[in-house]
Structures are given as structure tokens and as C-alpha cells.
Amino acid sequence: MRVVARVDADYDRTTAEAAAERILFAHPRLSGFFAVNDEMALGVADAVRSAGKSGGVKIIGVDGIPEALDAVRVGSISATVSQYPYVIAQMAVEACVAAVRGARVPAKVDAPIAVVTRANVARASATFPRPFRGYSDPFERILSTRR
């Protein structure tokens, strides 16, 4: 893989679209884009569609917002790496409750993420904003033993 450009699009769809148009013009055989949030991935998808290259250029975003899930479903973006702020906030509250109750809380906790593609987008949409597959919540165990 060769990276042809890195662009700061300020997490903005319109800015990402304009940047993607310039990149596509400079690199007409480009095979894919990675955007660090879904708004920018959707802007890239707009540029790819305008350039007549839909289906020929892979686009991956991050966040798993509803509009990106819809875009994955119809194929205008290839995937999104879904993060689950709902669960992250839930675990944060659980950690606070556990600490107040005197429990020893883990120093590091992995929040759930998932790569959402056309193969699993229906499940991801059906459970939004929660994860569509199981994950480990260490606070669930801690809180259930300290009631």
C-alpha cells in the first residue's frame, strides 16, 4: 500500500469532499480512502460519486453513525469502524460507582469496537447505539459482587 496524501479536513464533510476531489484528480487510479470520522468518509463518498468512480474506490470511516451505516448498506462507503460512545459512557459511570463503593477498578478497559461492512450492517443498525455483538464489561462483574 502506498499513501499518496494526508489531508486535514477538520472533521468536516464539505472540506473532505473538496480534498477528495483534488486527490482523485491527482491520482486517478487511487483505490481507496481512509477517513478518521464518518462525516469525512461521507464527504469522500460524495466526491467519488461525482467523479463517477462509485464502486471502484474503497472508503472506510470511523464512528458508526447512522448515516454511515446507511451508506455502508447501499455501498457508497465500504466500511466504518464503529465505536460505541453509549457503552463507553455506561462503563465510565459504572467505574465511578465501583470506585465510590470501594472496589478496585482496572487501570485499563477496552471499549467495544467493530468493523461494520455490508455483511453485518443490518445487525449493527438493528442494535444501534449498542454493539451488535458481545463485549467484556469488567464493571458488570465488579458491581454485581459489591451490592
GISULTA-V621613 format. One record per helix or strand of 3 or more residues. SS is the DSSP state (hx for helix, st for strand). FROM is the first residue (numbers start at 0). TO is the last residue. Records with the same first field share a line. If there is no record, write none. Layout:
SS: FROM-TO  FROM-TO
//
This chain:
hx: 12-25  37-49  65-73  84-99  120-126  137-143
st: 31-33  57-62  78-82  112-115
//
